[in-house]
Amino acid sequence: MVMRQQTRRFPLPEQCDPPQSPRETLPTMYDLPSEDPEEPGLPDEFHDYQPQLLRETFQPPAYQPDRFFVATDMNLYYTLDHPLWHKRPDWFAVLGVSRLYDNHDLRMSYVLWQELTPPYLAVELLSPSTEQEDLGKTQRTSDEPPTKWTVYEQILRIPYYAVFSRHTDNVRFFELTGCQYREIDPAEERLWLPEAALGLGVWSGMYEGMERKWLRFYDDRGVWIPTRTESERQRAEQERQRAEQERQRAEQAQQQAEQERQRAERERQRAEQAQQQAGQERQRAEQAQQRAEQLAAQLRALGIEPEP
């Protein structure tokens, strides 16, 4: 049984009396830009397909599909002191929130003072231009936005953080312990996420026509969560196997019916043979009686009375 942790809430600012709702006093998803025009384009297809694989395989069994949210390359607004400051995780997941904004709309961004629940897991895909930022190795002044590392660790306090390099196929996992991230080195390049009841690990295989190492999720048995294509392939294979089993059962039933027909034919033939034998025995008995009667008649003609 999965024990759920208490959901951490993003603090709201003090308000006047009577208080107004956050949607009346603070910028919402609709007020904040969903894209950063100054951000350079993503370097390769890997930044499209890797988050897609994470999205497909992130299926936490303790949560209904409408009670968690995952996003790729989405603006994440995190501070009321600077409402326009944001980060764009390559991929992140939030547990215990509605999949839809305000339960009815697709999100354009994720605004912490509106959502109240920070991400549970963030994943960054390292590249030469972003590695220093993603690992918190760049220096910032007090009037500049903090690094992703600082935001994830000190402001959002995201419990788990993973960075993965397509160039080295190296993954690094970090767990929030106390007030800072602690790097962990699990065996077989895997990280267990207890509240999600899923693990994140490095998988070697074919995805979207590319054979390489990928990050993807696995279940509590260590089995990789299937993608939609894999699930469809498995269902097709299961249907093929069921059809083959039905064909074999039909053939077996046909063979059994043929065997029963042959047994019935043999029984009929034995019954006919027994009937013929009985008829032959009756004829022999009749012939024997006739011969006895003829012999008795001949004896009587000679004046000899046959013994009874």
Disulfide bonds with the S-S distance in Angstrom:
none
